[in-house]
Amino acid sequence: MKAMLLAAGVGSRLEPLTCQIPKPLVPIANAPVMEHLLLLLKAHGITEVYANLHYLPEKIREYFGSGEQLGMKLTFHTEEKLSGDAGGVRAMKQHLSDETFIVVMGDLFTDADLTYIINQHKTKKAMASIAVKRVDDVTRFGIVVQNDDGFITGFQEKPTVEEALSDCASTGIYILEPEVFAHIPADGEFGFGRQLFPQLVKKGLPVLGIELPPGTYWSDVGTIPQYLQSNSDALDGSVKLQAANVKNAYAGGENGNGAKRDIRKFITEGTKIAEDAKIDGVLMTGKNCVIESNVIITGNVVLADNCTISEGAKLTDSVVWSNAKIGKNAKIAPKRAKTRNHVTTSNTQKLPGHTPPAPI
């Protein structure tokens, strides 16, 4: 099976993180969100992937290349003008018209069982299937309404609690038959949620809603708070990580520094942690990080490559991008940063051509 990854979004809600980096390259647990998705596809036997690009496309091409390093085959198409998510798939019609294929939004962070979703689609003989997940707040999502057999009868876009006819939200994971191309106009902007799927349902064609199994992790990494939450969830075990660059280590091992032995850590090569640094939570570091004396780290903290946390600094539930230096006695926490100009960054970054913002 082939996959289409929708990676053309600008990511305006993630600014300033996306001012100089495309949203698919925004890192979660020190790997781009797109890399997590690609490795998830690979884990389910899907290695031929097509992707549409638009914003800073050269950086995505430079990072992933042909996909060979991941053991995959990647083909990119750059859209000079955005054509909607279904329009982006239309541009790859020549590659996707010979068999059932999967479409995944490029800003998702999930461990969804894609094999289960594909099998359900084929068993029910649907023309299109949408993976759905029950949500607590229906006002934030596109909601699908289904009959007793799971087939979709209607849609609601971010309804009020009183108006909602369901609590199942579209996850941005679709399984499609090539026949859907006959229902996508030859040109112009065209979307899945507001155009293609409602039109298929109106025509009486089989559009299936497939509920993700209980325990499935799914996050739409579209805002700064959700980005922070996704990083935190990656560290506390809420999501099964596929990224190959994650190495497990434990307090009390080679980097044991007196921290509690039951605290899980992810430490990579070249990182040095002072013996009196206190880690009370989960820490992930990139390569060649330095954590100096009397540093206190609490909650879930991610450091990318070449970060320095200076003496006496305190970090809580934070993500620090590559080559940042947190100065002496600085305090970094969500919605609060007392640094007095103690945060510095470098122009040499893990992600090609990217200069990061200050820690978030």
N, C-alpha and C positions, 0 to 999 in steps of 0.2 A: 504494500500500500504506500501511496505517496501522501505527503503533507504539504499544506500551504500555511505559512506563518505570516500573519499580518503585522508588519513591522514598520509601517509608514507614518505612524502617529507622531505629532510634534512634541507631545508631552508638556503642554503649557501649564498644567496643574502641578507639575513637579518642579517648576522653576523655583529657585535658581539652579537646581541640580542639572537641568537639561539645557542650560544656556549654551554650553559648549560640548555637550555630549548627547547623542540620541538616546531616547528612552530605552530601547532594547539593550543598551550597554550599561545602564545603571546597575551597579553591583548589589547583589544580595548575598550575604555570607561570602564576600570576596570573589564572586563569579557573576558575570552579567546575567540579568534575568533571562535574556534570550538563550544563553548557554544552558541554564537550568531546563528550559523548555526543549531545547534540542536533545539534551541527554535523556529527558523523559521520553521523547519520541523514540529515541534509539533503544531505550530499555524495553519498549513494546514492539521492537522489530521494524520500526520505520526509520529508514536511513536516507531516503531520497526526499529532500525538502526544498520547496520553492518559497521565496519571500519577496514581498514588495517593500520598497524603501522610498523615502522621500526626504526626510530631514537629516542632514549630515550623512548621506548614504555612504560616502567614501570611508568613514570611520568603521562602519559595520563591515564593509567589504574587507578592509585592512585587518580587522580583528579576526574574522572567521575564515577569510580566504575561500578556498573551494570546499572547506569542511573536512579535508583529508585528515587533519590532526585529531578530529573527533571521530574518525572512522565513518564519515557521512559524506553525501554528495549534496552540496548546496548550490542553488541557482538563484541569482538575485535579479530583480527588475526594478529600476528606478522610475518612479512616477514624477514627472515634472509638475503635474497638476494632480492634486488628490481627486480620486474618482469614487470614493466611498469604499467600504470594506468588500462588498460584493463586486464592485468595479475592479478592485485590486486582484481578486480571484479571476475575474474575466480576462485580465491581461495574461494569465498563465493557462488559458483554456487549451492551447495546443498540447500542453504537457499533462493536463489533468482529465482529458476527455475519454480515457480508455478504461477506467476502473473507478470503483468507490474510492473516495479520498477524504482526508480529515483536514479541517481548517481550525487553526488555533490563534486566538488573539495574542499578539506579541508582548503584552504587558501583564500576563498572568504568571502567578507563582503558585504552583499546585503539584500535588503528587497523585492526581487523578488516575484511576485504572483505565487507561485508554483501551486496552484489550476488551474489557468488560463493555465499554460503551460501543465499540465497533461490533461486538457480537450481538448486543441487543438490537442495534440498528438492522443488522442483516436478518436476525431471527424474525423481527416484526415486519420486514420487507418495506421499510420506509423509503421515501424519496429523499427526505432530509431529516436529520435528527439533531436535537439540541440537548446537550448535557445541562441539566438543571440542578440547583442546590437550594435547599430550604434555608431561608434567611430570616433573621429577627426583625430587620428594618426594611420593609418592602418599599419605602419611599425613596430608597437609594438605587433601585435596580429596575431593569425591565422584567416584568413578571409574565409568566406563561400560565395559561389556563388549559387544563387537560380533561379529557373524559376518563372513564373508568379503565380504559385500555391503555392509557398513557398518551394517546394521540392528542395533539394540540388543537384546541378549538378557538382560541383567542389570545390576545396579547394586551397588556397594560403597561404603559411607560411611566414608571415611578408614581404609582397611584398613592393616594392617601390611605391610611390604615382602614378607614371606613369604606373606601371604594374597592379595596383589594379583594379579588375573587380567588386568590391563591397566595401562598407564601413561597412559591418556587421561582427562583430567578435564573435567567439565562447566564451561563458561565463563560460564554465566548468560545466554547468548544463545539464544533459542528462536524457531523458526518454527512457527506453529500454523495448522491449519485450523479454521474455525468449529465443526466437528463435535466438537471437544474439549469444548465447553461441556456436551454431553450426559453427560459423565463427571465433571463437577464438581458436588458437592452444592449444593443451592439456598442453604444457609446453613452457618454454622460455619466453623472454621478449616480450611484445606486448602492443602497445599503441592504444588509441582511435583516436587521431587526424591525425597521419601519417600512420596508418595501417588499423584499423578496419573500420572507417567511409569511407575512400576513396575506400576500397575494396567493401563495401556494395554498394556504388554508382556505381562503375564500373560494378557490377553484375546486376545493374538495380533494386535494392531493394529500397523501399521507405524510404528515410532519409529526415526528415522534418526540416526546420529551422523555429523556432518560435521566432519572434521578441518580446523582452520585451516591455511592454506598456510604453508610454512616462511617465517620472517622476520616473521610477524605478531607484533605486540606485544600483550600482554594482561597486565593487572594487576588484582587484586582489592584495592582500596584500603580494607582493613579494619582495619589496625593502624598504629601510629605508624611502625615501621620501614619498612613497605611504602609508607606515605605519603611518607616521605623519599626512598625509592628511586624512586618514580614521578616525583617532581619532578626528581630527578637524571637519570633516563632521558629526561625531556622536554627537558632542556637539552643532553644529549650526542648527541641525534639518534637515539636508539633507537626513538622513536615519531614517527610523522608527525602533527604538530599541525594541527588544524583551526581553533583559536581565532582569531578575527579581530583580537583586540587585541594580538597578538604582532607586534612590528616587529623586523626584522633590522638590525643595525648591526655594524660590525667595528672591532676595535682599529686605531687609526691614522686613523679617520674623525673625525666631529665630536666624539666623546668620547674620541678616542685620547689616552692618557695615558702613553705610553711602554711600555705593555704589549706583549707579543710580538704581532706582526702576524697570526700564524696562530691566535690565540685568538679564538673566536667569542663574541660578546656580544649580548644583547638589551637595548637601552637605549631607554626611552620618553621622551616630551617632558618638559622641565622638570628633568630629572635633571642634577646637577652632580657631577663627579668631579675631585678634586684632582689636579694634575699629577704629584705624587709618590706617589699611591696605586698600589699594586701589585696587579694582577689576574692571577693565575696559574691559569686555569681558565675556567669559563664563568659569566658573570654575567647575570642577568635582573633588571631593575628595573621597578617601576611608575612612575607619574608623580611628579614633584617629589621625588625622593630626593636626599639629600646624602651624599656620601662624602668625608670630610675627609682632611686631610694624614696621610701615613704609615699609612693603613689598608692591611691586607694581606688579600686575598681569595683563597682557594685552593679547588680542587675546584669543585663545582657549587653556586652560591648564588643563591637567589631572594629579592628584596626586593619587597614589595608597595608600594602607594602611600604617599607621604609618610614614608618611613623616613629616619632620620638615623643614619649610622655615624660615630661621633665619632673624633677624632684618636687614632691608634695602635691602634685596635681590630683584632682579628684574627678573621675568619670563615672557617670551613671546612665545606663540605658542609652548609649550613644553609638553612632557610626562615624568613624573618622577615615576619610579617604586618603589615598596614597600621598606620601611625602609631606604629610602635615607634621608640624611640631607644636605640641601643646606645652606652653611655657610653665615656669615654676609657679606652683601654688594656684594654677588656674582651676576653675571649676566648670565642668561641661556636663549638662544634663538637658533633657527635653524641655524646651521653652525657657531655658535659662543658661546663660554662658557668662561667667565672670572671668574675663581673660586679661583685660587691660592691655590689649595689643600683644598678648602672649601667644597668639596663634599665627603661625606662618606656614606658607605652602611653597612648593617648588613647581617649576614648569615641566619637570621630568616626571611623567606619570605612567602608571601601569597600563592605562588605556591609551591607545595612540592619539597623540595630539590634544589630550585633555588636560585642562588646568582646573582643579576642583575648587568648589567653594570651601568655606570654613567648615569645621565639623558641624553636624546637625544633631 
